[in-house]
């Protein structure tokens, strides 16, 4: 488990992420970078309770490598 109030870079296996942040314009969403089966992906995660995704579940074998606080998620980000 990784819990951080700031940006994070590393390498940790996991199967879920939860953005427990609060509304803070410009820095309340997480840009998540993760690897799965040799490919790297990025996903923007909203703060709880949404309306967008704030909790994501992943298949076994995912490695999280970076989480950066950012502003609003745009369509398809």
C-alpha positions as CSV (number, residue, x, y, z in Angstrom):
1,X,0.0,0.0,0.0
2,X,1.2,3.5,-0.8
3,X,-0.4,6.5,0.8
4,X,0.9,10.0,-0.1
5,X,-0.3,13.6,0.1
6,X,2.1,14.7,-2.7
7,X,3.4,13.4,-6.0
8,X,4.9,9.9,-5.9
9,X,7.3,7.9,-8.2
10,X,8.3,4.4,-7.5
11,X,7.3,0.8,-8.3
12,X,4.7,-1.1,-6.4
13,X,2.3,-3.9,-7.4
14,X,-1.3,-3.5,-6.6
15,X,-4.9,-4.0,-7.7
16,X,-6.7,-0.8,-6.8
17,X,-6.3,2.9,-6.4
18,X,-8.5,5.4,-4.5
19,X,-8.2,9.2,-4.7
20,X,-9.2,10.3,-1.2
21,X,-8.3,13.9,-1.9
22,X,-10.7,16.9,-1.6
23,X,-11.7,19.6,-4.0
24,X,-8.7,21.8,-4.7
25,X,-8.8,23.6,-8.1
26,X,-5.7,22.7,-10.1
27,X,-4.6,19.9,-7.8
28,X,-7.4,17.5,-6.9
29,X,-7.1,14.8,-9.6
30,X,-4.4,12.2,-9.9
31,X,-2.6,11.4,-13.2
32,X,-1.8,7.7,-12.6
33,X,0.9,5.9,-14.6
34,X,1.0,2.1,-14.4
35,X,2.4,-0.9,-16.3
36,X,0.6,-4.1,-17.3
37,X,1.9,-6.9,-19.5
38,X,4.8,-4.9,-20.9
39,X,2.7,-1.8,-21.7
40,X,2.5,1.6,-19.9
41,X,-0.8,3.3,-19.4
42,X,-2.0,6.6,-17.9
43,X,-5.4,7.3,-16.3
44,X,-6.8,10.5,-14.6
45,X,-8.5,9.7,-11.3
46,X,-11.1,12.2,-9.9
47,X,-11.4,12.9,-6.2
48,X,-14.0,11.2,-4.1
49,X,-17.1,11.2,-4.5
50,X,-16.9,11.8,-8.3
51,X,-18.9,12.3,-10.5
52,X,-16.0,10.7,-12.4
53,X,-14.0,7.6,-11.4
54,X,-12.3,8.0,-8.0
55,X,-11.7,4.3,-7.4
56,X,-10.2,1.9,-9.9
57,X,-9.7,-1.9,-9.7
58,X,-7.0,-3.6,-11.8
59,X,-6.1,-7.1,-12.8
60,X,-3.4,-8.9,-10.9
61,X,0.1,-8.1,-12.3
62,X,-0.3,-4.3,-12.5
63,X,2.7,-2.2,-11.3
64,X,2.0,1.5,-10.3
65,X,4.9,3.8,-11.2
66,X,3.8,7.4,-10.8
67,X,1.0,9.5,-9.3
68,X,0.9,13.2,-10.0
69,X,-1.6,15.7,-8.7
70,X,-3.2,17.7,-11.5
71,X,-6.3,19.7,-12.4
72,X,-9.5,18.5,-14.1
73,X,-9.6,15.3,-16.2
74,X,-10.6,16.0,-19.8
75,X,-12.6,13.6,-22.0
76,X,-10.7,10.4,-22.6
77,X,-7.9,11.3,-20.2
